[in-house]
Amino acid sequence: MVVPLGAAEAPVRPRRLLVDHDGHLLFSTLTTDYRADIDEEVREIPANVTTFLLCCGAGRMYYPTKVGLVDPNLKQLIAEHARGNDPFGYFLEKLKASGRETFVEFRMNDVHNPTADNHWNTPRVREQHPEAIARPEAAARGDPEWMNWSLDFSNPQANAYVTALLREVVARYAPVMDGLQMDWMRFPRHLSGVGDEVWAKRAVLTRIVEQTRELTKAHGLKLAVRVPSTLRGCRVLGLDVEDWVRRGLVDFVVVSEFLDTDYTMPIAGFRAKFGAAMPIYASVEIEHGWQFHCPESLRAAATGLYDCGADGISLFNFVGRYAFGAVPYDWLAGLESPATAARKPLLFSLPEMKYRKEMDQPAVLPVSVPAHSAVTLPLPVPEPALPAWRARLLIAADAPLAVVLDGHAVELVAPLHPTEMFAEYIPPSNNASNIGSHRPTREQSHFYRFDAAWLQAGANTLELRNDTDTPVEVTRVNLGLW
């Protein structure tokens, strides 16, 4: 059941806690008793999750499609399809029977491993029409950027393919779903061209949304969209979200970064364009910069995003990315409302350059502090996070820096053994892009303490001063509050 906001607010916008499940973790590990697998998966979802979005596939699908293809790596899933079974449909049935709002998550462009030898994620249309992609010239010269291979929906074949898949999903699963989410952020490239060329083609994407709205409306289903976290970012992708909302094409909007979590988003800008009635939810990825989330950082992210005006929190890929024997759903406790999310302790971080693309908000880190010089960084703190009785900074840098917070000198404390503020999951470092390989060493981890009363709600500034003869690179800034 979706829990409404307080009656004092008019109009009432639903408060949601959404889990956006990528599907792959389950469908790649099915046993011969898929019903037991799914029953267990549904049973463990906590009661505060109002809305569950189940991904129906990436470049290839998880259901017995006639339009597309099924991931060839999912052997047990394919075997069940051959027997006439549909584990994806059973999952939806059990979700809806549990009383949760149940959505199918449709990734508009998923280009994981686009050049894999076995084509495990290659859409059928790309096999038939390899030219129907956003940047065929870049793909031809071997440019490794995955989004070169994104389908270009201004290409008639790509357009017809994705609309046929959408029709198939809605026709097949309408009785066991409450709505469909069109995910424009996985991955965020849908048209050929650059700059204003993309925006000039926006009618192509709007028409796909119009057609999908007609489909969902005919079956009494809701339609949601996941889009960039800024209006500028929407324009970069050719997504005229303001027009979609104005014309009543969507029921709610989820704003998101690409593969990252920001603790603040300019939701007020969307609200000014959308009006008071449109629910806006903020997406939290499983990572913030080069750190996996922990309970303290999830609460801090939710607190910051609620403070920016979000009507709820959407957790993207939370189920699929932790290498634990059980999904740590207990970490979601309290995220369903601003009051409970702000329970301390809290862990904040400044935005880092990891996978950020043109449509995302800019990163703050890493930053190089020149010799005998200083840099100033923003340190926003949401009002519900204050007051606090203890405050700590962890700054990962090549050498300790002199730190000033809003004019107050901050104390560097004696070297400590830990490299994290709180207990965090650190995966093995098996390649340069792995989060574990970006974990600072003990020698790079510098802890500072200060009077928590110095912090003010909203904007704060950190001045980092380098008194050495060589530049110092800062790769991480964490703020802990108790």
RANOR-V906444 format. One line per field, one symbol per residue. phi: phi as a letter, one per 20 degrees, with the letter a starting at -180 (. if undefined). A space follows every 50 residues. Layout:
phi = ???
This chain:
phi = .eeffgffecffdfecddddefnfgffecgefdfffgfgffffefffffe cdddfeqdfcdddfededcdgffeffffffffenecgfffgfgfffffne fddeedffbdcglfdggelfcefgfffecfeecfcfffffengfggfgef fefeegffffffffffffffffdgfdbdacdeeedcdebcbfoclfgfff egfffffffgffffffffdmdecccdcgecfffffgemdefgfffgemec ebcddbeelbddecbffgffffeenfeffcddedffccmecffcgfffff fffffffeofercdeemgfedeedfbfffffegnffbffefffefccdbe fdeddgdgeeffeddfcdefglbbcdcfcfcfgffdfcecbcdddebfbf ceccdlndfdefeggdffdcfcfcedffedafefggfdfffgfeeddccb fffffdfneccdddddeeecfceddbcdddcc
